[in-house]
Amino acid sequence: MIDADRDYAEYLDRFAKALGDAAVGAFVKHQGHLIQKLDPDAFAARNREYLDLAGHYLAGLERGDTVNDLVVKLIRDHAAQLILTSPV
């Protein structure tokens, strides 16, 4: 199984444990967000965006950069959609 397949399988497992059974494309409420159960392609794009945002955020913290509240909100929103714990 390639990493993208493994990552999607882990997402589906997190989704099922946190929110139960829902069809791909269905909307459910999670952590105060209305999120959609993602198909593999949508998951891959959202996961890539999340990893990029979180990476830039953490690198900025190491440099001592000022963090924009919008960046924190985006990271939290992406984490909720991926059924992850936000690093911020």
N, C-alpha and C positions, 0 to 999 in steps of 0.2 A: 504494500500500500504506500503510495507516495505521500509526501507531507500534506499536500492540499487535501487529499482524501482523508488522512488521519485527522487533520484539523477540523474538517467538516463533520466527521463521525463524532469527535469530541464535543463539538457544538451541539449536535443532535442529542447526545447523551445529556449534556448540561440542560438543554431546553426541556427534555422529557422529565428530568428530575425536578426542575424548578417550576415548570408550568404544565406538565402533563402532556397528553397526546393532542396535537393540533396538526392540521394539514399544512403543507407548505403553502405559503401565501396567506394563511390565516393571521388575523391580528389578535393579540392577547395583551393584557396589562401586566407590566413587570417593573417594579421599583418606581412606580409613578409615571411610567412611560407606556405609551401604546406602541408595541413593537410588532413587526411582521416576521413570521417564521420564514427564514431565507432559503432560497434554493442554492445549490452549490456555487453557481456563478456570482450571485448577489453576495453570498457569504464571503467568497474569495476577495471580492472588491472591497467590502466593508472591513474585513479583517486586515487587508493591506493598508487601508486608510488609518485604521486604529493603531496598527503597529508603527506606522510612520509618525503619526501625531504623538503617541506616547514616547517614542524614541527621541523626537525633537524636544518634547517637554523635559524629559529626564536629562538630556544633554544640556539644555538651557539652565536647569537647576544647578548642574555641576559647574557651569561657567558663572553662575550668579546673575543670570539675566532676569529681568522683570517679566513676570508671566501675566499675560492678558487673560481676563476672566472668560472670554469667549473660548479660548483654547481649552481651559479646564472644563467648560460646559461641553464642548465637542468630544473630549476624551470620555467624560462620564456618559454622554449619550451613546457613543459608539460601544462602550463597555456594556451598557445595559442591553443594547441590541444584540450583542454577541453573548449575553448571559455570562459576563466576566465581572470580577471585582475590579473596580477602577483603581489605578495606582494613585489617584489624586482625590 
